[in-house]
Amino acid sequence: MMGVMVGKNASGNLKDTYHRSAASLTKIKGLPGNRWLVEVGLHRGNGFSLTELLIALAIMSILAVLAVPSFTKYVVKSRQADAKTQLVAVRQAQEIYRLQYAGYTPDTSLLSGWQDTVGKYAFSIPSCTSSNFTAKASWMDGSTEMDAWTMDDSGTLTHMTNNYQVE
């Protein structure tokens, strides 16, 4: 209960007693005379009004519109970091192979730690000679290449395709 207001009529006697918290009229026990408690608030029970639900839905929609692009950007950056890490591992495996056999190999099954895929990226060695190679990580979405990275034998990392714009 928020409080009780007692008013006086023109003759100075106490008139009705009011209470502000609900929208109903209740008789107050123990008050002299015929006193009533008028509750004037927003007493609705335990539910939410349609207006409150719509406001909450609007706020959540605005937050989703702001958060999803940012979240997507970080997911793409994380996937790109995984691809770059695997390309470094491919280069290290090629260097180990070269130290053992005096040249690079296009046969990925001979490389230690080779993985065909990591996350959404597929890995390949599109060009290889005994003295140099290029490893490629590509993210395909159906027939469209969304993102592609290459690394050569000198460790140069190149971003070839970026159809998934991330700044």
C-alpha positions as CSV (number, residue, x, y, z in Angstrom):
1,M,0.0,0.0,0.0
2,M,1.3,3.4,-1.0
3,G,-0.4,5.5,1.7
4,V,-3.8,6.7,2.9
5,M,-5.2,10.1,2.2
6,V,-7.9,11.5,4.5
7,G,-9.9,14.5,3.4
8,K,-12.2,16.9,5.3
9,N,-15.6,18.1,4.1
10,A,-16.9,21.7,4.4
11,S,-17.9,21.2,8.1
12,G,-14.4,20.0,9.0
13,N,-15.4,16.4,9.6
14,L,-13.4,13.6,8.1
15,K,-14.7,12.5,4.8
16,D,-13.7,9.5,2.7
17,T,-10.4,7.8,3.2
18,Y,-8.4,6.9,0.0
19,H,-5.7,4.5,-0.6
20,R,-3.6,4.6,-3.9
21,S,-2.6,1.2,-5.2
22,A,-5.4,-0.6,-7.0
23,A,-8.5,0.3,-9.0
24,S,-11.2,-0.8,-6.6
25,L,-13.3,0.5,-3.7
26,T,-12.8,-1.2,-0.4
27,K,-14.3,-0.5,3.0
28,I,-11.7,0.2,5.7
29,K,-12.4,-1.6,9.0
30,G,-11.7,0.3,12.2
31,L,-12.2,3.8,10.8
32,P,-15.0,5.9,12.4
33,G,-18.2,6.2,10.4
34,N,-18.8,4.8,7.0
35,R,-15.3,5.0,5.5
36,W,-14.2,3.5,2.2
37,L,-10.8,2.9,0.8
38,V,-10.5,3.9,-2.8
39,E,-7.6,2.3,-4.4
40,V,-6.5,4.2,-7.5
41,G,-3.5,2.6,-9.1
42,L,-2.7,0.1,-11.8
43,H,-3.5,-3.2,-10.0
44,R,-3.9,-5.8,-12.6
45,G,-2.9,-9.1,-11.1
46,N,0.2,-11.0,-12.1
47,G,0.2,-10.6,-15.9
48,F,1.7,-8.1,-18.3
49,S,-0.3,-5.8,-20.5
50,L,-0.2,-5.9,-24.3
51,T,1.5,-2.5,-24.4
52,E,4.3,-3.7,-22.0
53,L,4.9,-6.8,-24.1
54,L,5.0,-4.8,-27.3
55,I,7.5,-2.3,-25.8
56,A,9.7,-5.2,-24.6
57,L,9.5,-6.8,-28.1
58,A,10.5,-3.6,-29.7
59,I,13.5,-3.1,-27.4
60,M,14.6,-6.7,-28.0
61,S,14.2,-6.2,-31.8
62,I,16.4,-3.1,-31.7
63,L,19.1,-4.9,-29.7
64,A,19.0,-7.8,-32.1
65,V,19.4,-5.5,-35.1
66,L,22.4,-3.9,-33.5
67,A,24.0,-7.1,-32.1
68,V,23.7,-9.6,-35.0
69,P,26.0,-7.8,-37.5
70,S,28.6,-7.3,-34.8
71,F,28.3,-10.9,-33.7
72,T,28.6,-12.1,-37.3
73,K,31.7,-10.0,-37.9
74,Y,33.4,-11.7,-34.9
75,V,32.3,-15.2,-36.0
76,V,33.9,-14.6,-39.5
77,K,37.1,-13.2,-38.0
78,S,37.3,-16.2,-35.7
79,R,36.9,-18.6,-38.7
80,Q,39.5,-16.6,-40.7
81,A,41.9,-16.9,-37.7
82,D,41.3,-20.7,-37.7
83,A,42.1,-20.8,-41.5
84,K,45.3,-18.8,-41.1
85,T,46.4,-21.0,-38.2
86,Q,45.9,-24.2,-40.3
87,L,47.7,-22.6,-43.3
88,V,50.7,-22.0,-41.0
89,A,50.5,-25.7,-39.9
90,V,50.5,-26.8,-43.5
91,R,53.6,-24.7,-44.2
92,Q,55.3,-26.2,-41.2
93,A,54.4,-29.7,-42.4
94,Q,55.7,-28.9,-45.9
95,E,59.0,-27.6,-44.4
96,I,59.4,-30.8,-42.3
97,Y,58.7,-32.9,-45.4
98,R,61.2,-30.9,-47.4
99,L,63.9,-31.4,-44.7
100,Q,63.3,-35.1,-44.9
101,Y,62.9,-35.6,-48.6
102,A,64.6,-32.5,-50.2
103,G,61.5,-31.1,-51.7
104,Y,57.8,-30.2,-51.2
105,T,54.9,-32.7,-51.8
106,P,51.5,-32.1,-53.4
107,D,50.3,-35.3,-51.7
108,T,48.5,-34.1,-48.6
109,S,48.4,-37.6,-47.0
110,L,52.2,-37.4,-46.6
111,L,52.0,-34.3,-44.5
112,S,51.9,-34.6,-40.7
113,G,48.8,-32.9,-39.1
114,W,47.0,-32.4,-42.4
115,Q,43.3,-31.6,-42.1
116,D,41.1,-31.4,-45.2
117,T,38.7,-29.1,-43.4
118,V,38.6,-26.8,-40.4
119,G,35.3,-25.3,-39.6
120,K,33.9,-23.9,-42.9
121,Y,37.2,-23.9,-44.7
122,A,38.6,-26.6,-47.0
123,F,42.3,-26.8,-47.5
124,S,44.3,-27.8,-50.6
125,I,47.6,-27.5,-52.3
126,P,46.8,-26.1,-55.7
127,S,50.4,-25.7,-56.9
128,C,53.5,-27.5,-55.8
129,T,57.0,-28.2,-57.2
130,S,60.1,-29.5,-55.4
131,S,61.2,-26.0,-54.7
132,N,57.9,-24.1,-53.9
133,F,54.3,-24.6,-53.1
134,T,51.1,-22.7,-52.4
135,A,48.5,-23.9,-49.9
136,K,44.9,-22.6,-50.1
137,A,42.1,-22.3,-47.6
138,S,38.7,-21.6,-49.1
139,W,35.2,-21.2,-47.6
140,M,32.6,-22.3,-50.1
141,D,28.9,-21.5,-49.7
142,G,27.3,-23.7,-52.3
143,S,29.2,-22.9,-55.6
144,T,30.3,-19.4,-54.4
145,E,33.7,-18.9,-52.8
146,M,33.0,-16.7,-49.8
147,D,36.5,-16.3,-48.5
148,A,39.9,-17.6,-49.6
149,W,43.4,-17.3,-48.2
150,T,46.7,-18.6,-49.7
151,M,50.1,-19.1,-48.2
152,D,53.3,-19.9,-50.1
153,D,56.5,-21.6,-49.2
154,S,58.0,-18.3,-47.9
155,G,55.1,-17.8,-45.5
156,T,53.4,-15.0,-47.4
157,L,49.7,-15.0,-46.5
158,T,47.4,-13.5,-49.1
159,H,43.7,-12.8,-48.9
160,M,42.4,-13.9,-52.3
161,T,38.6,-13.6,-52.0
162,N,36.4,-11.8,-49.5
163,N,32.8,-12.0,-50.5
164,Y,31.9,-11.9,-46.8
165,Q,32.8,-8.3,-46.0
166,V,34.5,-7.9,-42.7
167,E,36.4,-4.8,-41.6
